[in-house]
Amino acid sequence: MLKVVVIDSDTGSWTALRRTVIEGHATAVAEYETVSEAFLTIASHRPDLAVVEVTDDAAATDVATASAIERLTRTLPETAIVASGPIHSAEFVIQVMRAGAVEYLRRPIEAKDLSAALAKVGRTRRGITPEVRSCHTTAVFSPTGGVGVTTLAITLAMVLADKSTRRVLLLELDTRPSDVMTFLDISPPYSVADAIRNIDRMDESYIQGVVVKYDNGLSVLTAPHGVEPGPFEGERVQMMLEILRAHFDHIVIDCRHDYDTGTLAALDAAETLLLLSAPNVGSIRSAAAALSAFRQTGIDASKVKAVISRERTGVHVDAKHVKQTVGLPLFWATPNDYASTVSAINNGRPLTAAAPRSKLMVSVRGLAEKLAAMGKPSASKSKPSLLRRLSWK
């Protein structure tokens, strides 16, 4: 059965479309009023078909234009796009078709026309199982600095990139000057701030232009060189991650030490959330407070994994202390490997190259294997976005 999404500003037309979809042996999995709303979650539905209202008004914001159709086809490469709109000119129809639409239906859409389009899409997919692209997102977070979030994020991303040919992205989600640039001795011309400012331009070519490819094939999107005026908006972070998920197999996010809406949106979007703390009482209590904050904002606590960094330094803290204070079992502990880590940072090289046999490298390889053993993420369930859930509180 075909999975169909509808993007249409006329909510009154949804009933007729839904009736036609059901009669055509397909199912409507999502309905959106605006293009901007659709881009937040549409990729998670993995639809076979998208029925999209279009306009030739370049200034439109709620209704898709030809450029929006092109972006949809890049975001949903396995989805057939059927555009619907008034036929003002043959030139516009051709422009929409060239952008990636397989059919153009005159509005108001008639049942027979939509049924014919459904049948066409069904024929093209009969007997063909499209490749399912599943992207796993791992967020690395600590409510306080100095516990090794960036070191772990970089090393984990490097190990994941080294282990296979899968496309891996290291994303430094911060508005403050980049640490990743220093750690890897890179100076990219663009940053995550540029990506967030240009959400509407984020197709394959734009993404490849803003990321930096490291020697082992890892893609890196860093924080800016300087300080951005304020934290990123949660909605735009959510949109950016939805787009990036369509282009990568694994995303590792180096999160800022804050509870701004941008960071919370990233934590909510991740399938795995590594919550780091140092082996001391104060840091463990901060981790417990972070877990409480996650629950209050609706972030799924079952995906939070407690990680102790620099084990056996400072006040002795073991798995029992973590369980009692944070309320989570200890998922992993990384060893204290100060000499190797500082040497790697000073030389602008990742541990994978600077100290491949170090204790920390051995530990992170084990962590990567444990994460991989947890299995591929299941298809995302439809749920209100974090921003909407926050607005209800």
C-alpha positions in Angstrom: 0.0 0.0 0.0 1.4 3.4 -1.0 2.1 5.9 1.8 1.0 9.4 0.8 1.5 12.9 2.3 -0.5 15.9 1.4 0.9 19.5 1.5 -2.1 21.9 0.8 -3.0 25.2 2.3 -6.7 24.5 1.7 -7.6 22.2 4.6 -11.1 21.7 3.1 -9.6 19.8 0.2 -8.0 17.3 2.5 -11.2 15.3 3.0 -11.7 14.8 -0.7 -8.1 13.9 -1.2 -8.1 11.4 1.7 -11.3 9.8 0.3 -9.6 9.4 -3.1 -6.4 8.1 -1.5 -8.3 5.4 0.4 -10.3 4.3 -2.6 -7.0 4.1 -4.5 -5.6 1.5 -2.1 -3.2 3.9 -0.5 -3.0 5.6 2.9 -2.4 9.2 3.9 0.3 9.2 6.6 0.6 13.0 7.1 -1.1 16.2 6.1 0.5 19.7 6.2 -0.8 23.2 5.6 2.5 24.8 4.7 5.8 23.8 3.0 7.8 25.0 6.1 5.7 22.8 8.4 6.2 19.8 6.1 10.0 20.0 6.0 10.1 19.6 9.8 9.0 15.9 9.8 8.1 14.8 6.3 11.3 12.7 5.8 10.5 10.6 8.8 7.4 9.3 7.1 9.3 8.0 4.1 6.3 8.5 1.8 5.9 6.9 -1.6 4.0 9.9 -2.9 3.6 13.6 -2.0 0.7 15.6 -3.3 1.9 19.2 -3.2 0.0 22.5 -3.9 2.2 24.8 -6.0 2.1 28.4 -7.1 4.0 30.5 -9.6 4.3 33.4 -7.1 8.0 33.5 -6.2 7.2 35.5 -3.1 4.9 32.8 -1.6 5.8 31.4 1.8 3.0 28.9 2.6 2.6 27.4 -0.9 5.3 25.5 -2.7 7.1 27.0 -5.7 9.2 25.2 -8.3 12.3 25.7 -6.1 10.5 24.0 -3.2 9.6 21.0 -5.4 13.3 20.7 -6.3 14.2 20.8 -2.6 11.6 18.1 -1.9 12.9 15.8 -4.5 16.4 16.1 -3.1 15.2 15.6 0.5 12.9 12.6 -0.6 14.8 10.9 -3.4 12.6 7.8 -3.2 9.3 9.8 -3.2 7.2 10.6 -6.3 6.0 14.2 -6.3 2.6 15.1 -7.7 2.1 18.9 -8.0 -1.3 20.6 -8.1 -2.1 24.2 -9.0 -3.7 26.5 -11.5 -2.4 26.4 -15.0 -1.4 30.0 -15.7 1.2 29.1 -18.2 2.8 26.0 -19.9 6.2 27.5 -18.9 5.4 27.2 -15.2 4.2 23.6 -15.5 7.4 22.6 -17.4 9.4 24.4 -14.7 7.7 22.3 -12.0 8.1 19.1 -13.9 11.8 19.8 -14.5 12.2 20.5 -10.7 11.2 16.8 -10.1 7.4 16.5 -10.2 6.2 13.4 -12.0 2.6 14.8 -12.6 1.0 18.2 -12.6 -2.8 18.2 -11.7 -5.1 21.2 -12.3 -6.8 22.5 -9.2 -9.3 21.6 -7.9 -8.0 18.1 -8.1 -10.5 15.6 -9.6 -10.7 12.1 -8.2 -10.1 10.4 -11.5 -6.9 12.5 -12.1 -5.5 11.7 -8.7 -6.4 8.0 -9.0 -4.6 7.9 -12.3 -1.5 9.5 -10.7 -1.7 6.9 -7.9 -1.9 4.1 -10.3 1.1 5.4 -12.2 3.2 5.6 -9.1 2.0 2.2 -8.0 3.1 0.7 -11.4 6.6 2.2 -11.1 7.0 0.7 -7.6 5.5 -2.7 -8.3 8.1 -5.3 -7.6 10.7 -2.7 -6.6 12.0 -2.3 -3.1 13.6 1.1 -2.8 16.7 1.5 -0.7 15.7 2.6 2.8 18.1 5.3 4.0 18.1 5.2 7.8 20.1 7.9 9.5 21.1 7.4 13.2 21.8 10.6 15.2 23.9 10.5 18.3 24.0 13.7 20.5 26.8 14.2 22.9 25.8 16.5 25.8 26.9 17.7 29.2 25.3 20.5 31.2 28.7 21.7 32.2 31.9 22.2 30.2 35.3 20.6 30.7 34.2 17.0 30.7 35.3 16.1 27.2 32.2 16.4 25.1 34.0 17.7 22.0 36.8 15.2 22.3 34.3 12.3 22.5 32.2 13.6 19.7 35.1 14.0 17.4 36.7 10.7 18.2 33.4 8.8 18.0 32.6 10.4 14.6 36.1 9.5 13.3 35.8 5.9 14.4 32.3 5.6 12.8 33.8 7.1 9.5 36.7 4.7 9.7 34.7 1.6 10.3 32.7 1.7 7.0 31.8 3.5 3.8 28.7 5.0 5.4 28.4 8.7 5.2 29.1 10.3 8.6 28.7 13.9 9.7 30.2 15.6 12.7 28.0 18.6 13.6 29.2 21.2 16.1 25.9 22.8 17.2 27.1 26.0 18.9 27.0 29.8 18.4 30.4 30.3 20.1 33.8 30.0 18.4 34.5 26.5 17.2 36.6 24.1 19.2 36.4 21.5 16.5 38.4 23.8 14.2 41.2 23.8 16.7 41.0 20.1 17.5 41.2 19.2 13.8 43.3 22.1 12.6 40.8 23.1 9.9 39.5 26.5 8.9 36.3 26.1 6.9 34.8 29.1 5.1 31.3 28.2 6.2 29.7 27.1 9.5 26.5 25.7 11.0 25.3 29.3 11.3 25.4 29.6 7.5 23.5 26.4 7.1 20.8 27.5 9.6 20.5 30.9 7.9 20.0 29.3 4.5 17.6 26.5 5.3 15.7 27.1 2.0 18.9 26.5 0.0 19.9 23.3 1.7 20.0 20.8 -1.2 22.7 18.3 -2.0 25.0 20.8 -3.6 24.7 23.4 -0.9 25.4 20.8 1.9 28.5 19.6 0.1 29.6 23.3 -0.1 29.3 24.1 3.6 30.8 20.9 5.0 34.5 20.1 5.1 35.6 16.6 4.2 38.3 15.3 6.5 41.1 12.9 5.3 39.1 9.7 6.2 35.9 10.9 4.4 34.2 12.3 7.6 32.1 15.3 6.8 32.4 18.2 9.3 30.1 21.1 9.9 31.6 23.3 12.6 30.5 26.2 14.8 31.4 29.7 13.5 34.8 31.4 13.8 33.3 34.2 15.9 30.4 34.6 18.3 26.8 34.5 16.9 24.5 37.1 18.5 22.2 34.5 20.1 21.3 30.8 20.4 19.9 29.0 17.3 16.1 28.8 17.0 14.8 25.4 17.8 12.5 25.2 14.8 15.3 26.0 12.4 17.6 23.4 14.0 14.9 20.9 13.7 14.4 21.7 10.0 18.2 21.5 9.4 18.5 18.1 11.0 15.6 16.7 9.0 17.3 17.8 5.8 20.7 16.5 6.9 19.2 13.1 7.8 18.3 12.6 4.2 22.0 13.0 3.1 23.9 11.1 5.8 23.8 7.7 7.5 25.1 8.8 10.9 25.2 12.2 12.5 27.2 12.9 15.6 26.2 16.2 17.3 28.6 18.1 19.6 26.0 20.0 21.6 26.5 23.2 23.5 26.3 23.1 27.3 22.9 24.8 27.6 19.1 24.3 27.5 18.3 26.7 24.7 15.6 25.7 22.3 18.1 24.8 19.5 20.0 22.4 21.8 16.8 20.9 23.1 15.5 20.4 19.5 18.8 18.5 18.6 18.6 16.4 21.7 14.9 15.5 21.0 15.8 14.6 17.4 18.6 12.2 18.3 18.1 8.5 18.6 20.9 8.2 21.2 21.8 10.9 23.7 25.1 10.4 25.5 24.9 12.3 28.8 28.5 13.0 29.9 29.7 13.7 33.4 33.0 13.8 35.2 33.6 11.3 38.1 32.8 13.7 40.9 29.6 14.4 42.9 29.0 17.9 41.5 29.1 16.7 37.9 26.9 13.7 38.6 24.3 15.9 40.2 24.3 18.2 37.2 23.7 15.2 35.0 20.7 14.2 37.2 19.4 17.8 36.9 19.8 17.5 33.1 17.8 14.2 33.0 15.0 15.9 35.0 15.0 18.8 32.5 14.8 16.3 29.6 11.7 14.7 31.1 10.1 18.1 31.8 10.5 19.1 28.1 9.2 15.8 26.8 12.6 14.3 25.6 12.5 10.6 25.7 14.5 9.5 28.7 14.9 5.9 27.5 17.4 7.1 24.8 19.6 8.8 27.4 22.9 6.9 28.1 25.0 7.9 31.1 28.7 8.1 30.3 31.5 8.9 32.8 34.5 10.6 31.2 38.1 10.4 32.7 37.2 7.5 34.9 39.2 7.1 38.2 40.1 10.8 38.5 39.0 13.1 41.3 36.5 11.7 43.8 35.8 8.1 43.2 32.4 7.6 41.5 31.3 4.2 40.3 28.3 2.7 38.5 26.4 2.5 41.8 26.8 6.2 42.4 25.6 7.0 38.9 22.5 4.8 39.3 21.7 6.3 42.7 22.1 9.9 41.7 21.2 10.1 38.1 18.7 7.3 38.0 20.3 5.6 35.0 22.6 2.6 34.8 26.2 3.5 33.7 26.3 2.9 29.9 30.0 3.6 29.4 33.1 5.0 31.0 36.1 6.4 29.2 39.6 6.3 30.8 41.6 9.3 31.8 44.1 9.7 29.0 45.2 13.3 29.5 48.6 13.0 27.8 47.4 11.5 24.5 44.4 13.9 24.4 46.3 17.1 25.0 49.0 16.1 22.6 46.4 15.4 19.9 44.7 18.8 20.5 48.0 20.7 20.5 48.9 19.1 17.1 45.5 19.6 15.6 45.1 15.9 14.9 42.3 13.5 16.0 43.2 10.7 18.4 42.5 8.2 15.6 45.7 9.6 13.9 47.7 11.0 16.7 47.3 8.1 19.2 45.5 5.2 17.5 46.5 2.7 20.3 45.8 5.0 23.2 43.6 3.9 26.1 40.9 6.4 25.1 40.9 5.3 21.4 40.4 1.7 22.5 37.6 2.7 24.7 35.8 4.8 22.1 36.1 2.0 19.5 34.3 -0.2 22.1 31.7 2.5 22.6 31.1 2.7 18.8 30.7 -1.1 18.6 28.2 -1.1 21.5 26.2 1.7 19.8 26.2 -0.3 16.6 25.1 -3.5 18.4 22.0 -1.6 19.7 20.6 -2.0 16.1 19.4 0.4 13.5 16.8 3.0 14.6 13.2 2.1 13.9 11.1 4.3 11.7 10.2 7.5 13.6 6.8 7.6 15.1 4.6 10.6 14.3 4.6 12.9 17.4 4.3 16.6 18.0 7.5 18.4 17.7 9.4 19.5 20.8 8.5 23.1 20.1 4.8 22.3 20.1 5.0 20.2 23.3 6.8 23.0 25.0 4.0 25.4 24.0 1.4 23.2 25.6 3.1 23.3 29.0 
